[in-house]
Amino acid sequence: MLRVELTRGNGDMSQTNPAMTYLAGLVGAETCLRLVFPDEATRPCLRYFRELQRKRLLPFKKIGRRTFFDPVEVRRALDRQFSVHPR
């Protein structure tokens, strides 16, 4: 699998967070949740993750009956949707 790093800001690699390195590819909801939120103590529950999916706040792919997520796209969507910017 391909390893992908998410960067903040203008894409400067000096701002890369090693905790935000994912394996590229499609994964199920539980695996995506574990990859995007590595700390189990602060990880939201699967039910909330599915609620975000149902509200179309998370990108996902449907292949037949199965639902897959790209952890990199999910992280970007969460950053875009839930970031609080200073005034």
N, C-alpha and C positions, 0 to 999 in steps of 0.2 A: 504494500500500500504506500501511497504517497503521503509524506508528512508536510503539513501546511502550518504556517505561523501567522497569527493575527497580529497586526500592528496597530497602534493608536496614532492619531494625528495624521501627518502627511505621508505616512508609509516609511518613515525613517526607521531603519532596522535597529538603531540604538534604543528605540522605545519598545522593542519586542519583549513581551512578558513570557518567560519560559512556561508558565502555568497555562498559557493559552495556545499550546502547540497540540494540534489534533492530527489524527490520521484521517486523510481525505477519503471520503467514500460515504455511502448511504448506510445508515444504521437505524435500528428500531428506537422507539420512544424512550425506553428505560436506559439504553446505552447512550443515547444522545443526552439525556438528562445528567448521567454520570460524567460525560465528557465536558459538557458546558458548565456544570457546577461540581467541580471536583471535591469540595469540602462537604462531607455528608451532613455535618451539623447545620449548615446554612442552606442546603439544597431544598428547593421547593418539592412538594409531593407530585407524584405522577398525575394525580387528579387535576391539579392546577395546570400542569404542563398540557394536558389534554384540553383543558378549558381554553388556554391560549390558542391551541390548534383550532378548536371549534370556532373561536372568534376571528380566525384567519390572521392572527398576529404573528404566527410562526409559519415559515415556508415549509412545505412538505410535498412529497411525491407519492402518488397512488399508483401501484403496479398491481393490477388485479384487485384482490381484497386487501392486500398488505399496504401499510403506510410506512414510508421511510423518511428520514430526516438527514440533512447534511449539517453536521455540527457547526461548520464554519458559517453557513448561511443563517442558521438559527442564532448564533452569537451575534452576527451583524444585525439581524432583525431586532434582537433584544436591545442592543446598543442604540439603534436608531429609534426604537419605540419608547424606551424607558429611561433614557439619559436625561438628567436634569442639568441644564446649562446655567451658569451664573449670569446675573443681570448686568 
